[in-house]
Amino acid sequence: MPAVMMKTKDIHISDYNYPLPDERIAKFPLAERDSSKLLLYRHGTLGETRFSELPSLLPQGELMVFNNTRVIQARLHFRKPTGALIEIFLLEPFAPADYEQMFQQTHRCQWLCLVGNQKKWKEGALTIEHGSLSVTATRLGEHGTSQLIAFEWSGGASFSEVIDTLGELPIPPYLNRQTQESDKTTYQTVYSKIKGSVAAPTAGLHFTQRVLEGLDARGIEREEVTLHVGAGTFKPVKSDTIGQHAMHTEYVAVRRHTIERLLAHGGRAIAVGTTSVRTLESLYYMGLKVLRHPDLREEELHVSQWEPYETSDDSISATDALQALLLWLDRRELTTLHSSTQIIIAPGYEYKVVKMLVTNFHQPQSTLLLLVSAFVKGDWRSIYDYALGHDFRFLSYGDSSLLIP
């Protein structure tokens, strides 16, 4: 086992704890998204401003990458004849590579789900009705830690329309409140497009049309990737050391054009949010695979949890890896790369693509906090101490930071 990997696996999650009183967790967003506070960490120095000032803080002509995923109304509530309420939480399609096709189904589809109050649902199908729409759910069995559920309905509506009608938008459990009508708007980024997430890429929640136009005026190029955020983003690290923690898999889609733009910028970019980070850094390791095995199938590009620590090669630059990926797409006449990543980014990881990061403040003892620590070379505590001491709001609806190592 490489020494770096061993050192990373031995990290104690208890070293990434900090006090987070409930009153510091933002339960609702500000009325004006871009009036939120922005912590500026630049080469170790700390300061603060408003998010609306972000464009002026970035060098002209850079490339900024956003995650354009859209949160789905993933919570479905079924009531048994006995009165017992069963919640079915959609995680991902059973054929996960093609979310779009699954949302277009008009009669039947299968999803991997979490089931709440499962002990009350021993057998039989559950039905939920709304007007002329009637949906039946049948449990097909366990699939890892989730349940495989078949949904059937009539009337010709797409599954996308079904969940828009019957589902509830899932908000983070740590908000400790019910979903409200306003969340349907405020828990989506203004540029969200591709349905599939069960949690928002929250760094993007601060952007407004005004800020996006400010970036354009600054000559900052904008590109989008898609990573569908899974419920695993809230999965706590329960093991003492990181080596015992199993990361969740998330599905990504990156257009050929985006890879071209990355190459035009020397293989480097500013990432908006940790999901964009995971996507961009995974591209490097997908390119590395292709350099070594040019005939890999799309699903074989999957980046496993510890792969970066096992296969990293300092002699191969980000541009080398991205160029290989571009040629791989061209040989297959593909305009979009569809794959998945389980990457864990923790201290010991060397960033290949991301040069600056816009991100919110994350939960104590979380893999997202490890990702931030790796980015700022271990200096995360000074950032969080500053935020706690200067009245910043935390987590999904909280304030954000611009990190420039």
C-alpha positions in Angstrom: 0.0 0.0 0.0 1.5 3.4 -1.0 2.6 5.4 2.1 0.4 8.4 1.2 -2.7 6.1 1.0 -1.8 4.5 4.3 -1.4 7.9 6.0 -4.8 9.0 4.6 -6.5 5.8 5.7 -5.2 6.3 9.2 -6.8 9.8 9.6 -9.0 9.9 12.7 -12.3 11.6 11.9 -12.3 12.9 15.5 -9.6 15.3 14.4 -12.1 17.0 12.1 -14.6 17.9 14.8 -15.6 21.5 15.8 -18.5 22.9 17.9 -21.6 23.7 15.8 -24.5 25.0 17.9 -27.9 24.4 16.4 -28.5 28.2 16.2 -25.5 28.6 13.8 -27.2 26.2 11.3 -29.2 28.3 8.8 -32.7 27.0 8.7 -33.8 29.2 5.8 -31.9 31.1 3.1 -31.6 34.9 3.0 -34.2 36.7 0.9 -31.5 37.8 -1.5 -29.3 34.9 -2.4 -26.2 37.0 -3.2 -26.4 39.1 0.0 -25.0 36.1 1.9 -21.6 36.5 3.5 -18.5 35.3 1.7 -15.4 34.3 3.6 -12.2 34.9 1.6 -9.2 32.7 2.2 -6.3 33.8 0.1 -2.9 32.1 0.5 -3.6 31.7 4.3 -5.0 35.2 5.0 -8.7 35.6 6.0 -11.3 38.2 5.3 -14.9 38.6 4.4 -17.3 40.3 2.0 -20.7 39.8 0.4 -21.2 37.0 -2.2 -22.3 39.7 -4.7 -18.6 40.8 -4.8 -17.4 37.4 -6.0 -16.7 38.3 -9.6 -14.4 41.1 -8.6 -12.3 38.7 -6.5 -11.5 36.3 -9.3 -8.8 36.8 -11.9 -10.1 37.8 -15.3 -10.4 35.1 -18.0 -10.6 32.1 -15.7 -12.8 29.1 -16.2 -15.5 28.4 -13.6 -17.3 25.1 -13.4 -20.9 24.6 -12.0 -22.9 21.5 -11.3 -26.3 21.9 -13.1 -28.1 19.0 -11.4 -31.7 19.7 -10.2 -33.2 18.3 -7.0 -36.1 15.9 -7.5 -39.2 15.6 -5.3 -37.8 12.3 -4.0 -40.0 11.7 -1.0 -43.2 9.7 -1.7 -45.7 9.0 1.2 -47.9 5.9 1.0 -50.5 5.1 3.6 -51.5 1.5 4.3 -55.2 0.5 4.9 -54.2 0.2 8.6 -53.2 3.9 8.6 -49.4 3.3 8.8 -47.5 5.8 6.9 -44.6 4.5 4.7 -42.1 6.8 3.2 -40.3 5.8 0.0 -37.2 7.9 -0.7 -35.9 7.7 -4.3 -32.2 7.3 -4.4 -31.3 6.4 -8.0 -32.8 4.6 -11.0 -32.1 0.8 -11.1 -30.5 1.6 -14.4 -28.5 4.5 -13.0 -26.5 5.6 -16.1 -29.6 7.0 -17.8 -31.6 9.2 -15.4 -33.3 11.0 -18.3 -34.7 7.8 -19.8 -36.1 6.8 -16.4 -37.8 10.1 -15.9 -39.5 9.7 -19.4 -41.1 6.4 -18.6 -44.9 6.5 -18.8 -46.0 3.3 -17.2 -43.4 1.5 -15.1 -39.9 2.0 -13.6 -37.6 0.6 -10.9 -35.7 2.6 -8.4 -33.3 1.9 -5.5 -34.9 3.5 -2.5 -34.8 4.0 1.3 -38.0 2.9 3.0 -39.1 4.6 6.2 -41.3 2.6 8.7 -40.3 -0.5 6.7 -41.3 -2.9 9.5 -44.9 -1.9 8.9 -44.6 -3.0 5.2 -44.1 -6.7 5.3 -45.9 -7.6 2.0 -48.2 -6.5 -0.7 -48.2 -3.3 -2.9 -48.8 0.2 -1.7 -50.9 2.7 -3.6 -51.1 6.5 -3.6 -53.8 8.5 -5.4 -54.1 12.1 -6.4 -57.0 13.0 -8.7 -56.9 10.7 -11.7 -53.3 9.7 -10.9 -52.8 6.3 -9.1 -49.3 5.0 -8.4 -48.5 1.5 -7.0 -45.2 0.6 -5.3 -44.0 -3.0 -5.0 -41.0 -4.0 -3.1 -38.8 -6.4 -5.1 -36.1 -7.1 -2.4 -33.0 -5.7 -0.8 -30.2 -4.3 -2.9 -27.2 -3.5 -0.7 -28.4 -1.0 2.0 -31.4 0.0 -0.1 -34.6 -1.5 -1.4 -35.5 -2.2 -5.1 -39.0 -0.7 -5.7 -41.1 -1.1 -8.8 -43.5 1.8 -9.5 -46.5 1.4 -11.9 -49.1 4.0 -12.9 -51.6 4.7 -15.7 -52.7 7.7 -17.6 -49.6 8.4 -19.7 -47.8 10.8 -17.3 -44.1 10.6 -17.3 -42.4 9.5 -14.0 -41.0 13.0 -13.9 -44.5 14.4 -13.8 -45.6 11.7 -11.3 -43.0 12.7 -8.7 -43.6 16.4 -9.4 -47.3 15.8 -8.5 -47.0 13.3 -5.6 -43.5 13.8 -4.3 -42.0 16.1 -1.7 -38.7 17.9 -2.1 -36.1 16.4 0.4 -34.3 19.0 2.5 -31.3 18.1 4.7 -32.2 16.2 7.9 -30.2 18.7 10.0 -32.6 21.5 9.2 -35.0 19.7 11.6 -38.1 21.1 9.9 -40.7 20.1 7.3 -40.3 21.0 3.7 -42.1 24.2 2.8 -43.4 25.5 -0.5 -40.6 28.1 -0.7 -38.0 25.3 -0.6 -39.1 24.2 -4.1 -37.4 27.4 -5.4 -34.8 28.3 -2.8 -33.3 24.7 -2.6 -32.5 24.8 -6.4 -29.7 26.7 -8.0 -30.8 29.3 -10.6 -29.0 27.3 -13.3 -30.3 23.8 -12.3 -31.3 21.9 -15.4 -30.8 18.1 -15.2 -33.1 16.3 -12.8 -31.6 13.6 -10.6 -30.3 14.9 -7.2 -31.8 14.2 -3.8 -29.7 17.1 -2.3 -28.7 20.5 -3.8 -25.1 21.4 -4.7 -25.4 24.1 -2.1 -22.5 26.3 -3.0 -24.4 27.2 -6.1 -27.4 28.4 -4.1 -25.8 31.9 -3.6 -25.6 32.6 -7.4 -28.0 35.0 -8.9 -28.4 36.3 -12.5 -26.6 39.4 -11.4 -23.6 37.5 -10.1 -23.5 35.3 -13.3 -23.6 38.5 -15.4 -20.8 39.9 -13.3 -18.7 36.8 -14.1 -19.4 37.3 -17.8 -18.4 40.9 -17.6 -15.2 39.9 -16.0 -14.4 37.5 -18.9 -14.8 34.5 -16.7 -15.9 31.5 -18.8 -18.6 29.3 -17.4 -19.0 25.6 -18.0 -21.4 23.0 -16.5 -21.0 19.4 -15.4 -23.7 17.1 -14.0 -23.2 15.1 -10.8 -26.4 13.8 -9.2 -26.0 14.3 -5.5 -27.0 11.1 -3.6 -28.3 10.7 0.0 -24.8 9.5 0.8 -23.7 13.1 1.0 -25.3 13.2 4.4 -23.8 9.8 5.4 -21.9 10.3 8.7 -18.4 8.9 9.1 -19.1 6.3 11.8 -15.7 4.6 11.8 -12.7 5.9 13.8 -10.5 6.1 10.8 -11.2 7.1 7.2 -9.9 3.8 5.9 -13.0 2.0 7.3 -15.5 4.4 5.7 -17.2 3.4 2.5 -17.9 6.3 0.2 -21.1 6.4 -1.8 -21.2 6.3 -5.6 -22.5 9.3 -7.6 -23.2 9.5 -11.4 -21.6 12.2 -13.5 -22.1 13.5 -17.1 -19.5 15.8 -18.7 -19.8 17.2 -22.2 -17.0 16.9 -24.7 -17.1 20.7 -25.1 -16.4 21.1 -21.3 -13.3 18.9 -21.5 -12.1 21.0 -24.5 -12.6 24.2 -22.5 -10.7 22.7 -19.6 -7.8 21.9 -22.0 -7.9 25.5 -23.3 -7.4 26.6 -19.7 -4.4 24.4 -19.1 -6.5 21.7 -17.4 -7.3 23.9 -14.4 -10.6 25.5 -13.2 -12.4 27.2 -10.4 -15.0 24.8 -8.9 -18.3 25.8 -7.6 -19.0 23.3 -4.8 -17.6 20.0 -3.7 -19.7 18.1 -6.3 -18.0 20.0 -9.1 -14.7 19.2 -7.3 -15.4 15.5 -7.3 -16.4 15.5 -10.9 -13.4 17.5 -12.1 -10.9 15.6 -10.1 -12.4 12.3 -11.2 -11.9 13.3 -14.9 -8.2 13.2 -14.3 -8.3 9.6 -13.1 -10.6 8.6 -15.9 -8.1 10.0 -18.3 -5.3 8.1 -16.5 -7.2 4.9 -17.0 -7.7 5.6 -20.7 -4.0 6.3 -21.2 -3.2 2.9 -19.8 -6.2 1.0 -21.3 -7.5 2.8 -24.4 -10.3 0.3 -25.0 -12.1 0.6 -21.7 -15.9 0.7 -21.8 -17.7 3.8 -20.4 -18.7 2.0 -17.2 -15.1 0.9 -16.6 -14.2 4.6 -16.3 -15.7 4.5 -12.8 -13.3 6.0 -10.2 -13.2 3.9 -7.1 -12.7 5.3 -3.6 -9.0 4.7 -3.1 -8.0 4.7 -6.8 -6.4 8.2 -6.7 -4.0 7.1 -3.9 -3.1 3.9 -5.7 -2.7 5.1 -9.3 -1.6 8.8 -9.1 1.3 9.6 -11.5 3.0 13.0 -11.2 4.5 12.6 -14.6 1.1 12.8 -16.2 -0.4 16.3 -16.2 -4.1 17.2 -16.1 -3.8 18.2 -19.8 -2.4 14.8 -20.7 -5.2 13.0 -18.9 -7.9 15.3 -20.3 -6.5 15.0 -23.9 -6.6 11.2 -23.6 -10.3 11.4 -22.5 -11.1 13.6 -25.4 -9.5 11.2 -27.9 -11.4 8.3 -26.2 -14.7 10.2 -26.7 -13.8 10.9 -30.3 -13.1 7.3 -31.1 -16.5 6.4 -29.8 -18.2 9.4 -31.5 -19.6 10.5 -28.1 -20.5 14.1 -27.3 -21.0 13.4 -23.5 -19.1 11.2 -21.1 -21.4 9.3 -18.7 -19.7 7.6 -15.8 -19.6 7.4 -12.0 -17.3 8.3 -9.1 -16.7 7.1 -5.6 -13.7 9.3 -5.0 -12.8 10.3 -1.5 -10.7 13.4 -1.2 -8.9 13.7 2.1 -5.6 15.1 3.4 -2.8 13.4 1.3 -4.8 13.9 -1.9 -3.0 16.1 -4.5 -5.5 18.3 -6.5 -5.0 18.0 -10.3 -7.6 20.2 -11.8 -9.3 22.5 -9.2 -7.3 25.7 -8.5 -9.9 27.7 -6.5 -13.0 26.6 -4.7 -16.3 28.2 -3.8 -17.9 26.2 -1.0 -20.3 26.4 2.0 -19.4 25.4 5.6 -19.8 21.7 6.2 -20.8 19.4 9.0 -18.2 18.4 11.6 -16.5 15.0 11.0 -17.8 14.8 7.4 -16.0 13.7 4.2 -16.7 17.2 2.8 -14.7 18.8 5.6 -11.8 16.3 4.7 -12.1 17.5 1.1 -11.7 21.2 2.2 -8.8 20.3 4.5 -7.0 18.6 1.6 -7.5 21.7 -0.5 -6.1 24.2 2.0 -3.3 21.8 3.1 -4.7 21.2 6.5 -5.5 24.8 7.3 -9.3 24.2 7.7 -9.5 25.0 11.4 -8.4 28.6 11.0 -11.2 29.0 8.3 -13.9 27.5 10.5 -12.7 29.4 13.6 -13.0 32.6 11.7 -16.5 31.7 10.4 -17.7 30.8 13.9 -16.2 33.9 15.4 -17.6 36.3 12.7 -21.2 35.2 12.8 -21.3 33.1 9.6 -24.3 30.9 8.9 -23.5 27.2 8.4 -24.5 24.2 6.2 -26.8 24.1 3.2 -28.7 27.4 3.5 -25.7 29.1 5.2 -22.9 31.4 4.0 -20.0 30.4 1.8 -16.3 30.8 1.2 -13.9 31.4 -1.6 -10.7 29.3 -1.0 -7.5 30.2 -2.9 -4.7 28.0 -1.5 
